[in-house]
Amino acid sequence: MLRRSFRPLVLICCLLLQTASVGFAAEPERYQRTIEKYTIPDVVLIDQDGNKVRLKKLLEAEQPVAVDFIYATCTTICPILSAGYANLQRKLGTDTTKVNLVSITIDPENDTPALLKEYLGKYQAKPGWEFLTGSRADIDRVMKAFDAYFRDKMDHKPLTFIRSPKDGSWIRLYGLMSGVDFLEEYQKAGYN
């Protein structure tokens, strides 16, 4: 009789040990990192202030640059990507213009310069963070150039790109990163 009462207890202990051991398994990668070469199309886009911006010139400048593809009314991954940009700007302190943070809308039909400016205001964006819109054709060309084309904005992926100062290659980061991860990737790219 005593043996029977211990069986459930032993079974529960075994299950608890098995469950606890799952917690010690290797943590899956939060994001994937690859090195890529991209040819930036020479298109003119519009920034949050309504100014025309030659994208190729902006992205191939001497200073560090990071690019992401988001849209202003997104409630899923875009706020997380934007929080990463805001965090990097905070870490840079008063010299936020030493890196170009570029967000390019994937919803140019709705993302007007005024809406982009309002969006940047929500994140307390400082100088050095540009949010660009333009024609659907130009936005599609840019997304395809970065191998980041999405037919439907609801199907977009969490992608961030950092240009390497050494050779102009791009670090492609796929997945959601913490602010610490983003800062580390920025520094690994060769920026301090």
Buried (B, 14 or more C-beta within 10 A) or exposed (E): EEEEEEEEEEEEEEEEEEEEEEEEEEEEEEBEBEEEEBEBBEBBBBBBEEEEBEBBEBBEEEEBBBBBBBBBEBEEBBBBBBBBBBBBBEEBEEEBEEBBBBBBBBBBEEBBBEBBBEBBEEBEBBEBBBBBBBBEEBBBBBBEBBEBBBEEBEEBEBBBBBBBBEEEBBBBBBBBBBBEBBBEBBEEBBBE
